[in-house]
Amino acid sequence: MSITQIYYTSRKLAESLAGDPAMAIISITDPTTPVAQLDPLFEHVLRLSFFDAIPADPFAPPLPGLFDRATARRVKAFIEKLQHASEAFSLMVHCEYGVSRSAAIALYAEACTGAPLAAREFTYEANSWVIDTLENLQSDLSIHIPPPQAALERRAAARA
């Protein structure tokens, strides 16, 4: 099957969710914090630890704790594994606040899989370093970050 839906959120919300074997999780924490306390019923979890930072000089050797190519390859492999699984999955990506790192990886997962990304218009603050590093793994992939205006339009739209 494949990934059928993508979500991103904060650590607090992810830790409050009831486990679901049909939902895979990419759990992102800071290197200085403990791992997220996720329900054990989540069977497919990729745990990552890196800071929400952008290097001052992208050509300098990578600093410890920053998103790097090795971490990007882990993300790519996890998503590919889910895409080739025999069952369908939704994918939840969380980071500390659910704004930058999780949004970047959720946008990448959307670009790789074609699965819809819930609340995509709110990903305008996605971490550009994470996106650039992931895009560099696949030359044919282009990730579009929506402009902040898209979120304003969504907020102003009438609710159904």
N, CA, C and O atoms as a GROMACS GRO file, in nm:
protein
  640
    1MET      N    1   0.085  -0.117   0.000
    1MET     CA    2   0.000   0.000   0.000
    1MET      C    3   0.090   0.124   0.000
    1MET      O    4   0.182   0.134  -0.081
    2SER      N    5   0.062   0.216   0.090
    2SER     CA    6   0.142   0.338   0.090
    2SER      C    7   0.100   0.428   0.205
    2SER      O    8   0.013   0.395   0.285
    3ILE      N    9   0.164   0.542   0.210
    3ILE     CA   10   0.123   0.647   0.304
    3ILE      C   11   0.002   0.715   0.243
    3ILE      O   12   0.006   0.760   0.128
    4THR      N   13  -0.106   0.722   0.318
    4THR     CA   14  -0.232   0.776   0.265
    4THR      C   15  -0.262   0.918   0.312
    4THR      O   16  -0.339   0.989   0.248
    5GLN      N   17  -0.202   0.961   0.421
    5GLN     CA   18  -0.227   1.095   0.476
    5GLN      C   19  -0.106   1.133   0.562
    5GLN      O   20  -0.046   1.047   0.626
    6ILE      N   21  -0.072   1.262   0.562
    6ILE     CA   22   0.041   1.311   0.641
    6ILE      C   23  -0.008   1.422   0.732
    6ILE      O   24  -0.086   1.508   0.691
    7TYR      N   25   0.040   1.420   0.856
    7TYR     CA   26   0.008   1.522   0.956
    7TYR      C   27   0.138   1.567   1.020
    7TYR      O   28   0.238   1.495   1.016
    8TYR      N   29   0.138   1.684   1.080
    8TYR     CA   30   0.250   1.727   1.163
    8TYR      C   31   0.193   1.800   1.284
    8TYR      O   32   0.086   1.861   1.277
    9THR      N   33   0.265   1.791   1.394
    9THR     CA   34   0.212   1.846   1.518
    9THR      C   35   0.323   1.870   1.619
    9THR      O   36   0.441   1.849   1.592
   10SER      N   37   0.283   1.914   1.735
   10SER     CA   38   0.376   1.937   1.845
   10SER      C   39   0.400   1.807   1.922
   10SER      O   40   0.324   1.711   1.913
   11ARG      N   41   0.507   1.808   1.998
   11ARG     CA   42   0.538   1.695   2.085
   11ARG      C   43   0.424   1.672   2.185
   11ARG      O   44   0.384   1.558   2.207
   12LYS      N   45   0.374   1.779   2.244
   12LYS     CA   46   0.269   1.767   2.345
   12LYS      C   47   0.147   1.693   2.289
   12LYS      O   48   0.094   1.602   2.354
   13LEU      N   49   0.104   1.730   2.170
   13LEU     CA   50  -0.012   1.662   2.111
   13LEU      C   51   0.023   1.518   2.075
   13LEU      O   52  -0.058   1.428   2.098
   14ALA      N   53   0.141   1.495   2.018
   14ALA     CA   54   0.180   1.358   1.982
   14ALA      C   55   0.183   1.267   2.104
   14ALA      O   56   0.142   1.151   2.097
   15GLU      N   57   0.231   1.319   2.216
   15GLU     CA   58   0.238   1.238   2.338
   15GLU      C   59   0.100   1.210   2.396
   15GLU      O   60   0.084   1.118   2.476
   16SER      N   61   0.000   1.288   2.358
   16SER     CA   62  -0.136   1.267   2.409
   16SER      C   63  -0.219   1.172   2.323
   16SER      O   64  -0.329   1.132   2.362
   17LEU      N   65  -0.168   1.135   2.206
   17LEU     CA   66  -0.246   1.051   2.114
   17LEU      C   67  -0.251   0.906   2.160
   17LEU      O   68  -0.154   0.852   2.213
   18ALA      N   69  -0.366   0.846   2.139
   18ALA     CA   70  -0.378   0.701   2.161
   18ALA      C   71  -0.309   0.630   2.048
   18ALA      O   72  -0.320   0.672   1.932
   19GLY      N   73  -0.238   0.525   2.078
   19GLY     CA   74  -0.162   0.451   1.978
   19GLY      C   75  -0.251   0.390   1.871
   19GLY      O   76  -0.365   0.351   1.896
   20ASP      N   77  -0.195   0.384   1.751
   20ASP     CA   78  -0.267   0.328   1.637
   20ASP      C   79  -0.164   0.260   1.548
   20ASP      O   80  -0.077   0.327   1.492
   21PRO      N   81  -0.171   0.126   1.534
   21PRO     CA   82  -0.074   0.056   1.451
   21PRO      C   83  -0.074   0.101   1.304
   21PRO      O   84   0.022   0.075   1.232
   22ALA      N   85  -0.181   0.168   1.260
   22ALA     CA   86  -0.189   0.215   1.122
   22ALA      C   87  -0.133   0.356   1.106
   22ALA      O   88  -0.140   0.415   0.997
   23MET      N   89  -0.078   0.411   1.213
   23MET     CA   90  -0.014   0.543   1.205
   23MET      C   91   0.134   0.528   1.238
   23MET      O   92   0.171   0.476   1.344
   24ALA      N   93   0.217   0.573   1.147
   24ALA     CA   94   0.361   0.576   1.170
   24ALA      C   95   0.398   0.714   1.223
   24ALA      O   96   0.330   0.813   1.193
   25ILE      N   97   0.505   0.720   1.300
   25ILE     CA   98   0.546   0.844   1.363
   25ILE      C   99   0.693   0.873   1.332
   25ILE      O  100   0.778   0.784   1.342
   26ILE      N  101   0.721   0.997   1.296
   26ILE     CA  102   0.858   1.047   1.297
   26ILE      C  103   0.864   1.144   1.414
   26ILE      O  104   0.802   1.250   1.412
   27SER      N  105   0.939   1.106   1.515
   27SER     CA  106   0.946   1.179   1.642
   27SER      C  107   1.077   1.257   1.648
   27SER      O  108   1.185   1.198   1.650
   28ILE      N  109   1.067   1.390   1.650
   28ILE     CA  110   1.186   1.475   1.651
   28ILE      C  111   1.194   1.547   1.785
   28ILE      O  112   1.100   1.617   1.825
   29THR      N  113   1.305   1.530   1.853
   29THR     CA  114   1.329   1.600   1.979
   29THR      C  115   1.462   1.674   1.970
   29THR      O  116   1.542   1.648   1.880
   30ASP      N  117   1.484   1.764   2.063
   30ASP     CA  118   1.612   1.832   2.074
   30ASP      C  119   1.714   1.735   2.134
   30ASP      O  120   1.675   1.648   2.212
   31PRO      N  121   1.842   1.749   2.100
   31PRO     CA  122   1.943   1.662   2.162
   31PRO      C  123   1.952   1.678   2.314
   31PRO      O  124   2.006   1.590   2.381
   32THR      N  125   1.902   1.787   2.368
   32THR     CA  126   1.910   1.812   2.512
   32THR      C  127   1.785   1.770   2.589
   32THR      O  128   1.777   1.792   2.709
   33THR      N  129   1.688   1.709   2.521
   33THR     CA  130   1.564   1.667   2.588
   33THR      C  131   1.547   1.516   2.575
   33THR      O  132   1.602   1.454   2.484
   34PRO      N  133   1.470   1.456   2.667
   34PRO     CA  134   1.445   1.312   2.657
   34PRO      C  135   1.355   1.280   2.536
   34PRO      O  136   1.291   1.369   2.481
   35VAL      N  137   1.352   1.155   2.498
   35VAL     CA  138   1.266   1.113   2.388
   35VAL      C  139   1.120   1.135   2.424
   35VAL      O  140   1.084   1.136   2.542
   36ALA      N  141   1.039   1.152   2.323
   36ALA     CA  142   0.895   1.171   2.345
   36ALA      C  143   0.834   1.043   2.400
   36ALA      O  144   0.874   0.933   2.362
   37GLN      N  145   0.738   1.058   2.489
   37GLN     CA  146   0.669   0.945   2.550
   37GLN      C  147   0.545   0.911   2.466
   37GLN      O  148   0.435   0.957   2.495
   38LEU      N  149   0.566   0.831   2.363
   38LEU     CA  150   0.458   0.794   2.272
   38LEU      C  151   0.392   0.664   2.317
   38LEU      O  152   0.457   0.579   2.377
   39ASP      N  153   0.264   0.651   2.287
   39ASP     CA  154   0.190   0.529   2.319
   39ASP      C  155   0.260   0.410   2.253
   39ASP      O  156   0.293   0.417   2.135
   40PRO      N  157   0.283   0.302   2.327
   40PRO     CA  158   0.352   0.185   2.269
   40PRO      C  159   0.275   0.116   2.156
   40PRO      O  160   0.332   0.033   2.085
   41LEU      N  161   0.147   0.150   2.136
   41LEU     CA  162   0.073   0.090   2.025
   41LEU      C  163   0.116   0.147   1.890
   41LEU      O  164   0.080   0.092   1.786
   42PHE      N  165   0.191   0.257   1.891
   42PHE     CA  166   0.252   0.303   1.765
   42PHE      C  167   0.367   0.209   1.735
   42PHE      O  168   0.469   0.210   1.804
   43GLU      N  169   0.351   0.128   1.632
   43GLU     CA  170   0.449   0.024   1.602
   43GLU      C  171   0.563   0.071   1.514
   43GLU      O  172   0.672   0.013   1.517
   44HIS      N  173   0.541   0.174   1.435
   44HIS     CA  174   0.641   0.221   1.339
   44HIS      C  175   0.682   0.363   1.377
   44HIS      O  176   0.613   0.460   1.344
   45VAL      N  177   0.795   0.373   1.447
   45VAL     CA  178   0.841   0.502   1.498
   45VAL      C  179   0.987   0.523   1.460
   45VAL      O  180   1.071   0.437   1.485
   46LEU      N  181   1.015   0.637   1.399
   46LEU     CA  182   1.152   0.679   1.373
   46LEU      C  183   1.182   0.793   1.469
   46LEU      O  184   1.117   0.898   1.464
   47ARG      N  185   1.279   0.773   1.555
   47ARG     CA  186   1.316   0.876   1.652
   47ARG      C  187   1.441   0.949   1.602
   47ARG      O  188   1.542   0.887   1.570
   48LEU      N  189   1.430   1.082   1.595
   48LEU     CA  190   1.539   1.166   1.551
   48LEU      C  191   1.567   1.271   1.658
   48LEU      O  192   1.477   1.308   1.734
   49SER      N  193   1.690   1.319   1.664
   49SER     CA  194   1.726   1.421   1.760
   49SER      C  195   1.819   1.520   1.692
   49SER      O  196   1.934   1.488   1.660
   50PHE      N  197   1.768   1.641   1.669
   50PHE     CA  198   1.850   1.747   1.612
   50PHE      C  199   1.787   1.881   1.647
   50PHE      O  200   1.667   1.890   1.672
   51PHE      N  201   1.871   1.983   1.648
   51PHE     CA  202   1.824   2.117   1.684
   51PHE      C  203   1.750   2.182   1.567
   51PHE      O  204   1.774   2.150   1.450
   52ASP      N  205   1.661   2.273   1.601
   52ASP     CA  206   1.591   2.353   1.501
   52ASP      C  207   1.680   2.472   1.470
   52ASP      O  208   1.659   2.582   1.521
   53ALA      N  209   1.781   2.449   1.386
   53ALA     CA  210   1.880   2.552   1.356
   53ALA      C  211   1.922   2.542   1.210
   53ALA      O  212   1.905   2.440   1.144
   54ILE      N  213   1.976   2.651   1.163
   54ILE     CA  214   2.030   2.658   1.028
   54ILE      C  215   2.175   2.700   1.042
   54ILE      O  216   2.203   2.801   1.108
   55PRO      N  217   2.270   2.627   0.983
   55PRO     CA  218   2.411   2.664   1.002
   55PRO      C  219   2.442   2.800   0.941
   55PRO      O  220   2.387   2.838   0.838
   56ALA      N  221   2.531   2.873   1.007
   56ALA     CA  222   2.571   3.004   0.957
   56ALA      C  223   2.647   2.991   0.826
   56ALA      O  224   2.636   3.076   0.738
   57ASP      N  225   2.724   2.883   0.814
   57ASP     CA  226   2.801   2.858   0.692
   57ASP      C  227   2.774   2.715   0.647
   57ASP      O  228   2.828   2.620   0.703
   58PRO      N  229   2.689   2.699   0.545
   58PRO     CA  230   2.654   2.562   0.503
   58PRO      C  231   2.772   2.484   0.443
   58PRO      O  232   2.761   2.364   0.423
   59PHE      N  233   2.884   2.551   0.415
   59PHE     CA  234   3.000   2.483   0.357
   59PHE      C  235   3.102   2.442   0.462
   59PHE      O  236   3.198   2.372   0.431
   60ALA      N  237   3.083   2.487   0.584
   60ALA     CA  238   3.171   2.448   0.694
   60ALA      C  239   3.135   2.306   0.739
   60ALA      O  240   3.025   2.259   0.711
   61PRO      N  241   3.226   2.239   0.808
   61PRO     CA  242   3.192   2.106   0.861
   61PRO      C  243   3.068   2.116   0.949
   61PRO      O  244   3.050   2.214   1.022
   62PRO      N  245   2.981   2.014   0.944
   62PRO     CA  246   2.857   2.020   1.022
   62PRO      C  247   2.885   2.025   1.172
   62PRO      O  248   2.975   1.958   1.223
   63LEU      N  249   2.806   2.104   1.240
   63LEU     CA  250   2.817   2.114   1.385
   63LEU      C  251   2.736   2.002   1.449
   63LEU      O  252   2.634   1.960   1.394
   64PRO      N  253   2.780   1.952   1.564
   64PRO     CA  254   2.702   1.847   1.632
   64PRO      C  255   2.561   1.895   1.664
   64PRO      O  256   2.540   2.010   1.705
   65GLY      N  257   2.465   1.808   1.644
   65GLY     CA  258   2.327   1.839   1.678
   65GLY      C  259   2.246   1.901   1.566
   65GLY      O  260   2.127   1.925   1.584
   66LEU      N  261   2.308   1.928   1.451
   66LEU     CA  262   2.234   1.982   1.338
   66LEU      C  263   2.185   1.868   1.248
   66LEU      O  264   2.243   1.760   1.245
   67PHE      N  265   2.078   1.896   1.176
   67PHE     CA  266   2.028   1.800   1.077
   67PHE      C  267   2.139   1.780   0.973
   67PHE      O  268   2.200   1.877   0.927
   68ASP      N  269   2.165   1.655   0.936
   68ASP     CA  270   2.273   1.626   0.842
   68ASP      C  271   2.228   1.521   0.740
   68ASP      O  272   2.116   1.471   0.746
   69ARG      N  273   2.318   1.490   0.648
   69ARG     CA  274   2.285   1.394   0.541
   69ARG      C  275   2.254   1.255   0.596
   69ARG      O  276   2.168   1.185   0.543
   70ALA      N  277   2.321   1.214   0.701
   70ALA     CA  278   2.294   1.082   0.759
   70ALA      C  279   2.151   1.076   0.814
   70ALA      O  280   2.081   0.977   0.795
   71THR      N  281   2.109   1.182   0.880
   71THR     CA  282   1.972   1.188   0.932
   71THR      C  283   1.873   1.194   0.817
   71THR      O  284   1.767   1.131   0.822
   72ALA      N  285   1.905   1.270   0.714
   72ALA     CA  286   1.819   1.279   0.596
   72ALA      C  287   1.802   1.141   0.532
   72ALA      O  288   1.691   1.106   0.490
   73ARG      N  289   1.908   1.065   0.524
   73ARG     CA  290   1.898   0.929   0.466
   73ARG      C  291   1.810   0.839   0.552
   73ARG      O  292   1.739   0.754   0.498
   74ARG      N  293   1.812   0.856   0.684
   74ARG     CA  294   1.725   0.778   0.772
   74ARG      C  295   1.578   0.812   0.746
   74ARG      O  296   1.493   0.724   0.741
   75VAL      N  297   1.550   0.941   0.730
   75VAL     CA  298   1.413   0.985   0.700
   75VAL      C  299   1.368   0.925   0.567
   75VAL      O  300   1.258   0.870   0.557
   76LYS      N  301   1.451   0.936   0.466
   76LYS     CA  302   1.418   0.884   0.333
   76LYS      C  303   1.391   0.734   0.339
   76LYS      O  304   1.292   0.686   0.283
   77ALA      N  305   1.478   0.658   0.408
   77ALA     CA  306   1.461   0.513   0.417
   77ALA      C  307   1.332   0.477   0.491
   77ALA      O  308   1.264   0.383   0.450
   78PHE      N  309   1.298   0.549   0.597
   78PHE     CA  310   1.176   0.522   0.673
   78PHE      C  311   1.053   0.544   0.586
   78PHE      O  312   0.962   0.461   0.585
   79ILE      N  313   1.050   0.654   0.514
   79ILE     CA  314   0.936   0.684   0.427
   79ILE      C  315   0.926   0.582   0.316
   79ILE      O  316   0.816   0.537   0.283
   80GLU      N  317   1.037   0.545   0.257
   80GLU     CA  318   1.035   0.443   0.151
   80GLU      C  319   0.985   0.310   0.204
   80GLU      O  320   0.909   0.241   0.136
   81LYS      N  321   1.025   0.273   0.324
   81LYS     CA  322   0.979   0.147   0.385
   81LYS      C  323   0.827   0.149   0.402
   81LYS      O  324   0.760   0.050   0.372
   82LEU      N  325   0.773   0.262   0.450
   82LEU     CA  326   0.628   0.274   0.466
   82LEU      C  327   0.558   0.268   0.330
   82LEU      O  328   0.452   0.206   0.318
   83GLN      N  329   0.615   0.331   0.230
   83GLN     CA  330   0.555   0.334   0.097
   83GLN      C  331   0.548   0.194   0.036
   83GLN      O  332   0.457   0.165  -0.043
   84HIS      N  333   0.642   0.108   0.071
   84HIS     CA  334   0.645  -0.027   0.013
   84HIS      C  335   0.584  -0.133   0.103
   84HIS      O  336   0.589  -0.252   0.072
   85ALA      N  337   0.526  -0.092   0.213
   85ALA     CA  338   0.462  -0.187   0.306
   85ALA      C  339   0.334  -0.244   0.244
   85ALA      O  340   0.275  -0.182   0.156
   86SER      N  341   0.294  -0.357   0.291
   86SER     CA  342   0.173  -0.420   0.238
   86SER      C  343   0.045  -0.357   0.292
   86SER      O  344  -0.062  -0.377   0.236
   87GLU      N  345   0.056  -0.281   0.401
   87GLU     CA  346  -0.062  -0.215   0.457
   87GLU      C  347  -0.051  -0.064   0.439
   87GLU      O  348   0.057  -0.011   0.411
   88ALA      N  349  -0.162   0.005   0.456
   88ALA     CA  350  -0.166   0.151   0.443
   88ALA      C  351  -0.134   0.216   0.578
   88ALA      O  352  -0.170   0.164   0.683
   89PHE      N  353  -0.067   0.330   0.572
   89PHE     CA  354  -0.031   0.405   0.692
   89PHE      C  355  -0.065   0.551   0.674
   89PHE      O  356  -0.060   0.605   0.563
   90SER      N  357  -0.100   0.615   0.784
   90SER     CA  358  -0.093   0.760   0.790
   90SER      C  359   0.041   0.790   0.858
   90SER      O  360   0.096   0.705   0.929
   91LEU      N  361   0.093   0.909   0.835
   91LEU     CA  362   0.222   0.947   0.892
   91LEU      C  363   0.205   1.074   0.973
   91LEU      O  364   0.155   1.175   0.923
   92MET      N  365   0.248   1.069   1.098
   92MET     CA  366   0.248   1.186   1.186
   92MET      C  367   0.394   1.222   1.213
   92MET      O  368   0.473   1.137   1.255
   93VAL      N  369   0.428   1.348   1.189
   93VAL     CA  370   0.561   1.398   1.219
   93VAL      C  371   0.546   1.498   1.332
   93VAL      O  372   0.463   1.590   1.323
   94HIS      N  373   0.624   1.483   1.437
   94HIS     CA  374   0.617   1.581   1.545
   94HIS      C  375   0.756   1.631   1.580
   94HIS      O  376   0.855   1.559   1.566
   95CYS      N  377   0.761   1.755   1.625
   95CYS     CA  378   0.880   1.811   1.686
   95CYS      C  379   0.834   1.884   1.812
   95CYS      O  380   0.718   1.872   1.850
   96GLU      N  381   0.921   1.958   1.875
   96GLU     CA  382   0.886   2.020   2.002
   96GLU      C  383   0.760   2.106   1.992
   96GLU      O  384   0.668   2.092   2.073
   97TYR      N  385   0.755   2.196   1.894
   97TYR     CA  386   0.641   2.288   1.883
   97TYR      C  387   0.554   2.264   1.760
   97TYR      O  388   0.449   2.327   1.747
   98GLY      N  389   0.593   2.175   1.672
   98GLY     CA  390   0.511   2.144   1.555
   98GLY      C  391   0.508   2.256   1.453
   98GLY      O  392   0.404   2.279   1.390
   99VAL      N  393   0.619   2.325   1.434
   99VAL     CA  394   0.620   2.439   1.344
   99VAL      C  395   0.725   2.426   1.234
   99VAL      O  396   0.692   2.439   1.117
  100SER      N  397   0.847   2.400   1.269
  100SER     CA  398   0.958   2.412   1.174
  100SER      C  399   1.014   2.278   1.126
  100SER      O  400   1.006   2.247   1.007
  101ARG      N  401   1.068   2.199   1.217
  101ARG     CA  402   1.129   2.071   1.178
  101ARG      C  403   1.025   1.972   1.129
  101ARG      O  404   1.042   1.909   1.025
  102SER      N  405   0.916   1.959   1.204
  102SER     CA  406   0.812   1.864   1.164
  102SER      C  407   0.748   1.906   1.033
  102SER      O  408   0.717   1.822   0.949
  103ALA      N  409   0.727   2.036   1.014
  103ALA     CA  410   0.669   2.085   0.889
  103ALA      C  411   0.761   2.053   0.772
  103ALA      O  412   0.713   2.014   0.665
  104ALA      N  413   0.891   2.070   0.789
  104ALA     CA  414   0.987   2.042   0.680
  104ALA      C  415   0.983   1.896   0.640
  104ALA      O  416   0.978   1.864   0.521
  105ILE      N  417   0.984   1.806   0.737
  105ILE     CA  418   0.984   1.664   0.705
  105ILE      C  419   0.848   1.621   0.651
  105ILE      O  420   0.842   1.534   0.564
  106ALA      N  421   0.740   1.681   0.699
  106ALA     CA  422   0.608   1.650   0.644
  106ALA      C  423   0.599   1.696   0.498
  106ALA      O  424   0.542   1.625   0.415
  107LEU      N  425   0.654   1.812   0.465
  107LEU     CA  426   0.656   1.858   0.325
  107LEU      C  427   0.737   1.763   0.238
  107LEU      O  428   0.700   1.734   0.124
  108TYR      N  429   0.849   1.715   0.291
  108TYR     CA  430   0.930   1.618   0.218
  108TYR      C  431   0.852   1.488   0.194
  108TYR      O  432   0.852   1.435   0.083
  109ALA      N  433   0.786   1.438   0.297
  109ALA     CA  434   0.707   1.315   0.282
  109ALA      C  435   0.597   1.334   0.178
  109ALA      O  436   0.571   1.244   0.098
  110GLU      N  437   0.533   1.450   0.178
  110GLU     CA  438   0.430   1.479   0.078
  110GLU      C  439   0.490   1.477  -0.063
  110GLU      O  440   0.431   1.419  -0.154
  111ALA      N  441   0.605   1.541  -0.080
  111ALA     CA  442   0.669   1.546  -0.212
  111ALA      C  443   0.710   1.407  -0.260
  111ALA      O  444   0.700   1.377  -0.380
  112CYS      N  445   0.754   1.323  -0.169
  112CYS     CA  446   0.799   1.187  -0.206
  112CYS      C  447   0.683   1.094  -0.238
  112CYS      O  448   0.693   1.009  -0.327
  113THR      N  449   0.573   1.109  -0.166
  113THR     CA  450   0.466   1.009  -0.173
  113THR      C  451   0.343   1.055  -0.250
  113THR      O  452   0.268   0.972  -0.301
  114GLY      N  453   0.322   1.184  -0.257
  114GLY     CA  454   0.200   1.235  -0.318
  114GLY      C  455   0.081   1.229  -0.224
  114GLY      O  456  -0.030   1.266  -0.262
  115ALA      N  457   0.102   1.183  -0.101
  115ALA     CA  458  -0.007   1.178  -0.003
  115ALA      C  459  -0.043   1.319   0.040
  115ALA      O  460   0.045   1.406   0.047
  116PRO      N  461  -0.170   1.344   0.069
  116PRO     CA  462  -0.208   1.478   0.112
  116PRO      C  463  -0.152   1.512   0.250
  116PRO      O  464  -0.149   1.429   0.341
  117LEU      N  465  -0.109   1.637   0.264
  117LEU     CA  466  -0.056   1.689   0.389
  117LEU      C  467  -0.161   1.779   0.452
  117LEU      O  468  -0.193   1.885   0.398
  118ALA      N  469  -0.214   1.738   0.565
  118ALA     CA  470  -0.315   1.816   0.636
  118ALA      C  471  -0.255   1.949   0.682
  118ALA      O  472  -0.142   1.953   0.729
  119ALA      N  473  -0.331   2.056   0.667
  119ALA     CA  474  -0.291   2.191   0.709
  119ALA      C  475  -0.161   2.236   0.642
  119ALA      O  476  -0.079   2.304   0.703
  120ARG      N  477  -0.144   2.198   0.517
  120ARG     CA  478  -0.023   2.231   0.442
  120ARG      C  479   0.005   2.381   0.441
  120ARG      O  480   0.120   2.424   0.448
  121GLU      N  481  -0.100   2.461   0.431
  121GLU     CA  482  -0.083   2.605   0.420
  121GLU      C  483  -0.016   2.666   0.544
  121GLU      O  484   0.030   2.780   0.539
  122PHE      N  485  -0.010   2.593   0.654
  122PHE     CA  486   0.054   2.643   0.776
  122PHE      C  487   0.201   2.601   0.787
  122PHE      O  488   0.263   2.624   0.890
  123THR      N  489   0.256   2.539   0.684
  123THR     CA  490   0.396   2.494   0.686
  123THR      C  491   0.494   2.601   0.640
  123THR      O  492   0.610   2.570   0.612
  124TYR      N  493   0.450   2.725   0.630
  124TYR     CA  494   0.534   2.832   0.576
  124TYR      C  495   0.660   2.860   0.661
  124TYR      O  496   0.752   2.926   0.612
  125GLU      N  497   0.665   2.811   0.783
  125GLU     CA  498   0.784   2.829   0.867
  125GLU      C  499   0.872   2.705   0.870
  125GLU      O  500   0.954   2.689   0.961
  126ALA      N  501   0.857   2.618   0.772
  126ALA     CA  502   0.937   2.495   0.766
  126ALA      C  503   1.086   2.528   0.764
  126ALA      O  504   1.128   2.625   0.701
  127ASN      N  505   1.164   2.449   0.832
  127ASN     CA  506   1.308   2.470   0.841
  127ASN      C  507   1.373   2.450   0.704
  127ASN      O  508   1.372   2.339   0.650
  128SER      N  509   1.427   2.556   0.649
  128SER     CA  510   1.482   2.551   0.513
  128SER      C  511   1.607   2.464   0.504
  128SER      O  512   1.632   2.404   0.400
  129TRP      N  513   1.687   2.456   0.610
  129TRP     CA  514   1.806   2.370   0.609
  129TRP      C  515   1.766   2.223   0.599
  129TRP      O  516   1.827   2.146   0.525
  130VAL      N  517   1.664   2.184   0.673
  130VAL     CA  518   1.615   2.047   0.667
  130VAL      C  519   1.564   2.017   0.526
  130VAL      O  520   1.596   1.912   0.469
  131ILE      N  521   1.487   2.108   0.470
  131ILE     CA  522   1.434   2.087   0.335
  131ILE      C  523   1.547   2.078   0.233
  131ILE      O  524   1.548   1.988   0.149
  132ASP      N  525   1.642   2.170   0.238
  132ASP     CA  526   1.754   2.169   0.142
  132ASP      C  527   1.833   2.039   0.152
  132ASP      O  528   1.871   1.981   0.050
  133THR      N  529   1.858   1.993   0.273
  133THR     CA  530   1.935   1.869   0.292
  133THR      C  531   1.858   1.750   0.235
  133THR      O  532   1.918   1.663   0.171
  134LEU      N  533   1.728   1.745   0.257
  134LEU     CA  534   1.646   1.636   0.203
  134LEU      C  535   1.637   1.644   0.051
  134LEU      O  536   1.646   1.542  -0.017
  135GLU      N  537   1.620   1.763  -0.003
  135GLU     CA  538   1.613   1.779  -0.149
  135GLU      C  539   1.744   1.735  -0.215
  135GLU      O  540   1.742   1.682  -0.326
  136ASN      N  541   1.857   1.758  -0.149
  136ASN     CA  542   1.986   1.719  -0.206
  136ASN      C  543   2.004   1.567  -0.218
  136ASN      O  544   2.093   1.521  -0.289
  137LEU      N  545   1.920   1.490  -0.149
  137LEU     CA  546   1.925   1.344  -0.163
  137LEU      C  547   1.864   1.299  -0.295
  137LEU      O  548   1.901   1.194  -0.348
  138GLN      N  549   1.772   1.377  -0.348
  138GLN     CA  550   1.698   1.340  -0.468
  138GLN      C  551   1.694   1.461  -0.562
  138GLN      O  552   1.619   1.556  -0.539
  139SER      N  553   1.773   1.458  -0.666
  139SER     CA  554   1.784   1.573  -0.756
  139SER      C  555   1.653   1.602  -0.829
  139SER      O  556   1.632   1.715  -0.873
  140ASP      N  557   1.566   1.504  -0.842
  140ASP     CA  558   1.440   1.524  -0.915
  140ASP      C  559   1.327   1.575  -0.825
  140ASP      O  560   1.214   1.592  -0.871
  141LEU      N  561   1.357   1.599  -0.699
  141LEU     CA  562   1.254   1.638  -0.602
  141LEU      C  563   1.259   1.787  -0.575
  141LEU      O  564   1.366   1.844  -0.553
  142SER      N  565   1.142   1.849  -0.577
  142SER     CA  566   1.133   1.991  -0.544
  142SER      C  567   1.022   2.008  -0.440
  142SER      O  568   0.909   1.966  -0.461
  143ILE      N  569   1.057   2.070  -0.329
  143ILE     CA  570   0.962   2.089  -0.219
  143ILE      C  571   0.922   2.237  -0.217
  143ILE      O  572   1.007   2.325  -0.206
  144HIS      N  573   0.795   2.261  -0.227
  144HIS     CA  574   0.744   2.397  -0.227
  144HIS      C  575   0.691   2.431  -0.088
  144HIS      O  576   0.602   2.364  -0.035
  145ILE      N  577   0.746   2.537  -0.028
  145ILE     CA  578   0.697   2.587   0.100
  145ILE      C  579   0.593   2.694   0.068
  145ILE      O  580   0.623   2.789  -0.004
  146PRO      N  581   0.472   2.680   0.119
  146PRO     CA  582   0.369   2.780   0.089
  146PRO      C  583   0.403   2.916   0.152
  146PRO      O  584   0.472   2.921   0.254
  147PRO      N  585   0.355   3.023   0.092
  147PRO     CA  586   0.380   3.155   0.150
  147PRO      C  587   0.291   3.177   0.273
  147PRO      O  588   0.187   3.113   0.287
  148PRO      N  589   0.331   3.267   0.362
  148PRO     CA  590   0.249   3.295   0.481
  148PRO      C  591   0.107   3.340   0.445
  148PRO      O  592   0.014   3.319   0.522
  149GLN      N  593   0.091   3.400   0.329
  149GLN     CA  594  -0.041   3.447   0.287
  149GLN      C  595  -0.142   3.331   0.280
  149GLN      O  596  -0.261   3.352   0.306
  150ALA      N  597  -0.096   3.212   0.246
  150ALA     CA  598  -0.187   3.097   0.236
  150ALA      C  599  -0.253   3.068   0.370
  150ALA      O  600  -0.371   3.034   0.376
  151ALA      N  601  -0.178   3.080   0.479
  151ALA     CA  602  -0.234   3.057   0.613
  151ALA      C  603  -0.334   3.165   0.648
  151ALA      O  604  -0.438   3.136   0.708
  152LEU      N  605  -0.305   3.290   0.610
  152LEU     CA  606  -0.398   3.398   0.639
  152LEU      C  607  -0.528   3.378   0.564
  152LEU      O  608  -0.636   3.402   0.617
  153GLU      N  609  -0.518   3.332   0.439
  153GLU     CA  610  -0.639   3.307   0.360
  153GLU      C  611  -0.720   3.193   0.421
  153GLU      O  612  -0.843   3.200   0.424
  154ARG      N  613  -0.653   3.090   0.469
  154ARG     CA  614  -0.724   2.978   0.531
  154ARG      C  615  -0.796   3.023   0.658
  154ARG      O  616  -0.911   2.985   0.682
  155ARG      N  617  -0.728   3.105   0.737
  155ARG     CA  618  -0.790   3.153   0.861
  155ARG      C  619  -0.911   3.242   0.834
  155ARG      O  620  -1.007   3.244   0.911
  156ALA      N  621  -0.905   3.315   0.722
  156ALA     CA  622  -1.014   3.407   0.689
  156ALA      C  623  -1.131   3.338   0.618
  156ALA      O  624  -1.240   3.393   0.609
  157ALA      N  625  -1.108   3.217   0.567
  157ALA     CA  626  -1.212   3.145   0.493
  157ALA      C  627  -1.325   3.102   0.586
  157ALA      O  628  -1.304   3.072   0.704
  158ALA      N  629  -1.445   3.101   0.531
  158ALA     CA  630  -1.562   3.055   0.606
  158ALA      C  631  -1.547   2.907   0.640
  158ALA      O  632  -1.499   2.829   0.558
  159ARG      N  633  -1.588   2.870   0.756
  159ARG     CA  634  -1.580   2.729   0.798
  159ARG      C  635  -1.703   2.655   0.747
  159ARG      O  636  -1.814   2.708   0.744
  160ALA      N  637  -1.678   2.532   0.709
  160ALA     CA  638  -1.788   2.450   0.656
  160ALA      C  639  -1.876   2.397   0.766
  160ALA      O  640  -1.973   2.327   0.739
   0.00000   0.00000   0.00000
